Amino acid sequence: MLRKLVATAAAVTLFGALTACGSGGSSGSADDTIVMGFAQVGAESGWRTANTKSVQEAAERAGIELKFSDAQQKQENQIKAIRSFVQQRVDVIAFSPVVETGWDTVLLEAKRAGIPVILTDRSIDSDDESLYATFLGSDFVEEGRKAGEWLVEETEGESRVNVVELEGTTGAAPAIDRHTGFVEAIEGTNIEIIASQTGDFTRSGGKQVMEAFLKAHDDIDVVYAHNDDMGLGAIEAIQAAGKKPGEDIKIITVDAVKDGMQALAEGRINFIVECNPLLGDQLMELAKKVVAGEEVPHRVVVEETTFTQEQAAEALPDRKY
């Protein structure tokens, strides 16, 4: 009888060990708290700061333990962070990819470990869509299209409109898609992009590139900036050159953060396409569902709008970011 009890106990112990080894995605915590590893792009703009705050506050409200990493806009830092999250056996990984390509290997490691991945804000370019559970973010092509459509309507009847484009980080999804949508909207019109260069989504980058544009071109009619921060940098360069932003040179931006909206309300920016950074609550809800094994849409698009000067002035008092 004693030998039978010992054998039964050993079998139970062995079964438990095998179950633990094969479960994947377990952070090892004694309670049922979900542990999320979040690899952020960096802190390159007001938009990104608001996005980070939204994720951190939403995790606290949802009772999710957040392991946060700032990649400082470097893909290698994000890859290291994701590998660290895999080694820590978090329950779910979320990240905003610095660039679109080069993620298959590390995401395959997460998949083999049984840890679901959620893309936030930015997508990836991969033939294997099973590497991530869902993508929560904006339609960047549509954002670019909205910017272009406004300009087409605004400049109808003009013989020629020269645009300089301040692009986001080279290889990043919003930079690629916002350019694509804008070009689609202005195709076959009197509008032409005469120069395009990355300002890396930063205010200093936007200012530096705009200074170079102003030296190289004396016929700029419009600035199309892929985010507010670069547009605000362009304003500084335009003013330093003795021109009036919003009048001598029209400015279109994307994001609608407070500083951008203030410039729009004051007439220094002419039109802003919204890109909502407050994704935290939606992200936490998706995280709970994927960890529980529930089906979620593979693509979740955030609803957004656009702002003119009057609309910006009206929205500013209640703006959360």
N, C-alpha and C positions, 0 to 999 in steps of 0.2 A: 504493500500500500504506500509506504514512504517513497519507494522508487517511482511509483506512478505519479505521485503529487509533484515530485521534483521534475519529472519529465514534462508534466503539463505546464508547470511554471516556466520552464525553459522555452517551451514552444510559444507561450504567450509573449515572453520577452523577445524572442526572435521575430515574431510577427509584428510586434510594435516597432522594432528597429527597422524592419523592411519597409513598413508603411511610412515611417518618418523619412527614410532615404528616398522614397519614390514620390513623395507628395509635392515637392517643389514649391517655391514662393512663400515659404514659411519663415518669418523673421525670428522665430524662436521665442517670442514673447509669451508669457504665461496666460495672458488674457486674450480677448478677441479683438483687440485694437488693430486696425489696419495700419500698416507701415508703408508709406509712400516715399520713394526716392524721386526727387525732382531736380532735374539738371537744367538750370536756366541759362539763356544765352549770355547775359551779362547785365550791365546797367547803363547801356549806351544812350538811353533817351528817357524822357518823361513818361512815355508810354510803357517802357519796360519796367520802370520803377513802380508804376501803378499796377501792372500785371503781377509783379512779384508780391506786392502787398496784398492783392486780391487772393492769390493762391495761399499765402501764409495765414491770412485771417479766416479764409474759408475752411482750411484744414483744421484750425482750432475749433471753429464752430461745429464741424462735423465729427470731432473726436478722432481725427486721423493723425497719427504721428508722422511728421514731415521731416525727412532728411534732405536738406537743401544744399545745392551746390551751384556756385556761380562760375561759369566757364570763361568769363572775361572775353567773350567773342572768339574763342578758339575751339575748333572742332576737337582737337586732341584732348583738351580738358574735359569736354563733354563725354568723350569715349571713355576716358579714365573714370569719370564719375559713374557712368552706367555700369562699368565692370565692377566698380566698388559696390554698387547697389546689388549686383548679382551675387557677389561674394558674401554680402551681409544678409542675403536671402530675404529681401524686402518682399512685401506682398504685391506691389504694383510699382511700375516705373513710369514717370511722365517726364517729357522734355520738349523744349522748343528748339528744333535743330538749327544750328548756326548756318549750315548750308544744306542743300538738298541731297547731295550724293555722299557715298562713302559710309553708309550705316549698316549695310547688310551683315557684315561679320559680327559686330557687337550685338546687334539685335537678334541674330541667330543664337548667340550665347544665352541671351535672356529667354528666348523661346525654349531652348533645350532645358533650361533651369525651371521651366514652368511658371515664369513670371510674366504676366501680361504687360504690354506697353501701350501707353496712350500718348499720341502726338498732340501738342497744344500749340496754337497760334500758327505754326509753320509745318508744312508737309515735307515728305521726303520723296526722292525719285528712286523707286525700287520696283522691280518686276514681281517681287514676292510680297503681296499685300497681307499675307498671314503673319508677317513680322510684327504687326501692331494691331491692337484690338479695335481702335477707333482714332479718328482725327477730329479734334475740336478746334475750330478756328474760323477765320473770315474767308470769304471768297476774294482773293487778291486780284484776280483777273477782273472781276466785276468792279472792284474799287478803281482800278485803272480805267476801266470803261466809263464809269461815272464821271471821272475827271475829264476824260476826253470829250464826252458828250456835252458836258457843260461848256467847254471851250468852243466846240463847234457851234453851239447855239449862240454863245456870247459874241463870237467874231463873224457871224454870218454877214456876208456882203463885203467883207474886207478882202483886198486883193491878195495879200500874203501875210501870214503870221509865223514869225520865227520863235521857236521854242527851244530853251535849253533845259536839259533834264538832269536833275540831281538824283542819281540812282542809289539804292540801298546797298548793303554789303554784297559784293560780287559772289554769285552762286546761291544766295539766299532766296527762298521761295517768294517772299513778298517783292523783292527786287525784280526777279524774272517775270512774275505774273503782273505786277503793276505796270511794267513796261509793255507787256503783251496786250493787256486790255486797253491801254491808252492808244497804242498804235492801231489797234483794230478800230477804235472809235473815230480816229482822225483820217483813216485811209480814204483817199479819193477827194479830200477837201483842200482848202487853201492853207492848211496848217502843216508846217514842216519842222521836225526836230533837227536843229543845225549843230548841236553838240550834246553829248551825253557822257557823264562820268560819275563814278561812285564817290559819295561823300560819307559812306560807311554808316549811315543812319545817325551821325553825330552832328551837333550844332557847329563845332569847330571845323569838321569836314565840309559841311555845307558852305560855310563862309569862305574857306580856302579855295574850294572848287569854283565858287561864284566869282571870286576875285579874278581867277584865271580866265573864266568865261568873259568877263567884262573887258579884260585887256585884249582878248582875241577877237571879240565881236562888238561892233558898235551899233548893231541893228537887232538887239534882243527885245522881243515884245512880251514874252511870257516865260516864267520859271515854273516847271513842273517838278516838285520835290516829292520823293517817295515817303517822306514823313515830315511832321511839323518841325522837328528839331533842325533838320537841314534847311527847311524853308526859313526858319528864324535866323539861322546863320547867314542865309542869302540876303535877308533884309539888312543885316549889318553891313555886308559888302556893298549892297546897292546904295545905302545911305552914305557910306564912306566915299563912294564914287560921285556923290553930288546929285544922285537921282532919287526920285520919290517912289518907294515900293507901294504897289497897289494902284499907282497911276501911270508913272512913266514905264514901269514894268509890272505886269500883272503876275500874281503868284497863286498857284494852286498847290495844296498839300494834302497829305493823308494822315489821319490819326484822330484829330479833334481833342487833344489834351488842352488843359486850361491855358497854357501860354500861347498855344496856337489859336485857340478860340478868342483870347483877348486881342491878339493881333488882327484877327478877322473882324471882330467887333469894331476895332479902331480903323479899319480900312487899309491896313498894311498888307494883309492877305485878302484875296478876293473870293476864294472858294475852298472849302475843306470837305473831304470825303471821310466819314467816320470809320475808324477801326477800333472796336471796343476791346479794351484790355481786361475788363472785369470778368474773367472766365473762371474764377475760383470755385464758385458754388456749383456750376455745371460740371467742372472737372471732378469735384469730390463725389457728386452723384454718379457720374460715369465710373469712377474708381470703385465705388461700393458695388456697382452692378457687375463689373468685369471680375472682381475678386470673388463674388458670389457665383460666378459662372453663368450669369444671365446674358442673353443676347442684347447687343446694343447696335445702333446704326454704325456702319463703317465710316460715315462722314456726318458730322454735326456742324451745320453752318450757323454762325452767329448773325442775328439780325442787326442791321446797321442802317444809318441814314446819311444825309449830306447837310451842309450848312452854308447859307449865304450870310452876309454881314448882319442883316436884321435878325435872322434866326439865331446866330451866335450870341448876339446881345441879349436875346430873350432867354437862351438856355444857360448862360454863364452863372447866374446866381445859384442854381441848383446842381451845377456840374460836380461830379464826384471825383473827377480825375483831370 
